[in-house]
Amino acid sequence: MQPLQISAETAIKLSEQLKIPIEHLMHMPKHILLQKLTELAALDKKKDDGENPEV
């Protein structure tokens, strides 16, 4: 399997947000990464909805 084609900066940010090592992130299958990003976005949306009821 080929490593993900993302920049080093993006890999570092995703690694921090997903709380996984960069090495695991770079060799993660794309469909798993997309699933984790979807979950992260859903959590952020819930967090934002709770903090900003006007939005």
Protein Blocks (a to p, Z undefined) as FASTA:
>chain_A
ZZddddfklmmmmmmmnopafklmmmgcfklmmmmmmmmmmmmmmmmmmmmmmZZ
